[in-house]
Amino acid sequence: MMLKRVFDWLFSLIFLIVLSPVFLILAIWIKLDSRGPVFYKQQRVGKDGKDFWLYKFRSMRVGSDKSGLLTVGGRDPRITSSGYFIRKYKLDEFPQLINVFLGEMSVVGPRPEVRKYVNLYNAEQLRVLSVRPGISDFASIRYRNENDLLEKAENPEQFYIDEVMPEKLRINLEYVEKANLATDIRIIFATLAAIFK
């Protein structure tokens, strides 16, 4: 566990420095594109069920989360012009390196969920909270087109709760049981491959 934390800290520090010019360019684009802050923060549930603030580059119009927590479809009208681009290439996730640096997240681990959905977990599913949440995992790679799946559903939120969430949790529980540094590195490369595919 200590090795994973050292890896997370070094990885996040190096990439926060290396990507700082990209951060600056994206920040300027977001500010010029729409009214509101550069960053969007949302309370998520972390290790041992503790809440923390997750950071992203803002890709939606201010107040959009009041009309629903899930993004449905590739052309959700709440998404800004810059937001379409940064979401397509997962650039909105970059600020989570700050969460990793602070020890609230890992580079790899089950994606953190909002409290509303965590409250629906059964006793077994709650075991995903025994590890730090991550920026990427096998479940998020498999469901990288989740928005498109939800768009086709008659009731997107219920489809997420009944179909998508349980399957993602099943995949994440397998990760929790077998997690090691080699698996984390595989997930990092698989994530990059999925983004640039």
PLY file of the C-alpha trace (Angstrom):
ply
format ascii 1.0
element vertex 197
property float x
property float y
property float z
element edge 196
property int vertex1
property int vertex2
end_header
0.00 0.00 0.00
2.89 2.35 0.78
4.41 1.61 -2.64
1.12 2.56 -4.33
0.95 5.84 -2.40
4.56 6.71 -3.34
3.76 5.89 -6.99
0.60 8.06 -6.86
2.46 10.98 -5.28
5.35 10.91 -7.75
3.06 10.34 -10.75
0.76 13.23 -9.83
3.64 15.60 -8.99
5.47 14.92 -12.26
2.38 15.22 -14.43
1.09 18.33 -12.65
4.41 19.98 -13.55
4.64 18.58 -17.10
1.00 19.36 -17.93
0.95 22.85 -16.37
1.14 24.56 -19.83
-1.84 22.44 -20.98
-3.69 23.40 -17.79
-3.09 27.08 -18.59
-4.31 26.78 -22.19
-7.44 24.89 -21.14
-8.14 27.39 -18.35
-7.98 30.32 -20.78
-10.22 28.51 -23.31
-12.82 27.64 -20.66
-12.94 31.23 -19.37
-13.27 32.68 -22.88
-15.89 30.12 -23.89
-18.48 30.57 -21.15
-19.31 32.35 -17.91
-18.16 30.68 -14.72
-15.10 29.24 -12.95
-12.37 27.19 -14.62
-12.80 24.30 -12.23
-15.90 22.36 -11.31
-15.89 20.68 -7.93
-18.31 18.06 -6.72
-18.55 16.18 -3.47
-17.79 12.47 -3.93
-17.42 9.53 -1.56
-13.86 8.38 -0.98
-12.00 5.74 1.01
-13.82 4.51 4.11
-16.92 6.45 3.06
-15.42 9.88 3.68
-16.59 12.75 1.47
-14.08 14.85 -0.46
-14.17 17.50 -3.18
-13.32 16.10 -6.62
-11.92 18.60 -9.14
-12.52 18.73 -12.88
-12.16 21.31 -15.60
-15.63 22.77 -16.02
-17.23 21.42 -19.18
-20.86 22.39 -18.54
-22.72 25.62 -18.06
-22.92 26.91 -14.47
-25.79 25.30 -12.53
-26.23 22.42 -14.99
-25.90 19.77 -12.27
-29.17 21.02 -10.73
-31.06 19.41 -13.62
-29.45 15.99 -13.11
-26.20 14.36 -12.01
-25.86 12.14 -15.07
-24.72 13.34 -18.49
-26.92 11.79 -21.17
-25.79 11.50 -24.78
-22.79 12.89 -26.59
-24.48 16.24 -27.31
-26.01 17.13 -23.97
-27.07 20.79 -24.46
-25.68 21.69 -21.04
-22.12 21.05 -22.27
-20.14 24.08 -23.47
-18.26 24.27 -26.80
-14.91 23.74 -25.10
-16.54 21.10 -22.93
-17.31 18.84 -25.89
-13.63 18.72 -26.77
-12.20 18.32 -23.28
-14.73 15.60 -22.39
-14.06 13.67 -25.61
-10.38 13.37 -24.75
-10.97 13.14 -20.97
-9.02 16.37 -20.42
-11.63 17.44 -17.87
-10.26 14.73 -15.57
-6.72 16.22 -15.39
-7.34 18.31 -12.24
-7.96 15.09 -10.32
-4.18 14.82 -10.25
-4.53 17.42 -7.47
-6.78 14.98 -5.57
-4.18 12.25 -6.10
-1.36 14.51 -4.88
-3.38 15.33 -1.74
-3.97 11.62 -1.06
-7.74 11.73 -1.58
-7.52 9.62 -4.73
-5.17 7.23 -6.53
-4.20 7.25 -10.19
-5.96 3.89 -10.49
-8.93 2.74 -8.43
-12.73 2.54 -8.50
-14.20 5.79 -9.79
-15.66 7.82 -6.89
-19.43 8.14 -6.84
-21.75 10.80 -5.43
-23.40 10.07 -2.08
-26.83 9.70 -3.68
-25.76 6.53 -5.49
-23.43 5.19 -2.79
-26.45 5.13 -0.48
-27.88 2.45 -2.80
-24.89 0.08 -2.44
-25.43 -3.23 -0.69
-23.01 -4.54 1.97
-20.80 -6.31 -0.57
-20.67 -3.34 -2.95
-19.58 -1.06 -0.10
-16.25 -2.92 -0.12
-15.16 -0.71 -3.03
-14.78 2.03 -0.43
-11.99 0.07 1.27
-9.48 1.53 -1.22
-8.82 5.04 -2.49
-10.95 5.93 -5.52
-9.07 6.49 -8.76
-8.96 8.57 -11.93
-9.37 5.41 -14.01
-10.29 1.75 -13.65
-11.33 -1.21 -15.80
-15.00 -0.28 -15.37
-14.58 3.25 -16.71
-12.66 1.88 -19.70
-15.40 -0.63 -20.44
-18.10 2.03 -20.02
-16.24 4.86 -21.73
-19.36 5.38 -23.92
-21.70 5.37 -20.94
-23.37 8.62 -22.05
-24.47 6.99 -25.30
-25.93 4.00 -23.43
-27.90 6.29 -21.14
-29.20 8.28 -24.11
-30.86 5.16 -25.50
-32.54 4.26 -22.22
-36.17 5.18 -21.59
-35.28 6.22 -18.03
-31.53 7.00 -18.00
-31.14 7.29 -14.24
-33.01 4.06 -13.51
-31.01 2.28 -16.22
-27.82 3.53 -14.59
-28.93 2.34 -11.14
-30.27 -1.05 -12.28
-27.83 -2.01 -15.06
-24.69 0.11 -15.32
-23.82 0.77 -11.69
-24.04 -2.88 -10.50
-21.82 -4.06 -13.36
-19.25 -1.33 -12.73
-19.22 -2.25 -9.06
-18.75 -5.95 -9.92
-15.70 -5.07 -12.03
-14.35 -2.79 -9.31
-14.77 -5.44 -6.61
-12.62 -7.78 -8.72
-10.00 -5.03 -8.85
-10.13 -4.53 -5.07
-9.49 -8.25 -4.55
-6.51 -8.47 -6.92
-5.08 -4.94 -6.99
-1.32 -4.58 -7.42
1.07 -2.14 -9.09
1.36 -4.24 -12.26
-2.43 -4.17 -12.69
-2.45 -0.40 -12.11
0.14 0.11 -14.86
-1.94 -2.07 -17.22
-4.99 0.10 -16.49
-3.03 3.30 -17.13
-1.91 2.07 -20.57
-5.38 0.69 -21.35
-6.87 4.07 -20.46
-4.49 5.91 -22.79
-5.25 3.42 -25.57
-9.02 3.91 -25.09
-8.69 7.71 -25.21
-6.65 7.75 -28.43
-8.45 4.85 -30.11
0 1
1 2
2 3
3 4
4 5
5 6
6 7
7 8
8 9
9 10
10 11
11 12
12 13
13 14
14 15
15 16
16 17
17 18
18 19
19 20
20 21
21 22
22 23
23 24
24 25
25 26
26 27
27 28
28 29
29 30
30 31
31 32
32 33
33 34
34 35
35 36
36 37
37 38
38 39
39 40
40 41
41 42
42 43
43 44
44 45
45 46
46 47
47 48
48 49
49 50
50 51
51 52
52 53
53 54
54 55
55 56
56 57
57 58
58 59
59 60
60 61
61 62
62 63
63 64
64 65
65 66
66 67
67 68
68 69
69 70
70 71
71 72
72 73
73 74
74 75
75 76
76 77
77 78
78 79
79 80
80 81
81 82
82 83
83 84
84 85
85 86
86 87
87 88
88 89
89 90
90 91
91 92
92 93
93 94
94 95
95 96
96 97
97 98
98 99
99 100
100 101
101 102
102 103
103 104
104 105
105 106
106 107
107 108
108 109
109 110
110 111
111 112
112 113
113 114
114 115
115 116
116 117
117 118
118 119
119 120
120 121
121 122
122 123
123 124
124 125
125 126
126 127
127 128
128 129
129 130
130 131
131 132
132 133
133 134
134 135
135 136
136 137
137 138
138 139
139 140
140 141
141 142
142 143
143 144
144 145
145 146
146 147
147 148
148 149
149 150
150 151
151 152
152 153
153 154
154 155
155 156
156 157
157 158
158 159
159 160
160 161
161 162
162 163
163 164
164 165
165 166
166 167
167 168
168 169
169 170
170 171
171 172
172 173
173 174
174 175
175 176
176 177
177 178
178 179
179 180
180 181
181 182
182 183
183 184
184 185
185 186
186 187
187 188
188 189
189 190
190 191
191 192
192 193
193 194
194 195
195 196
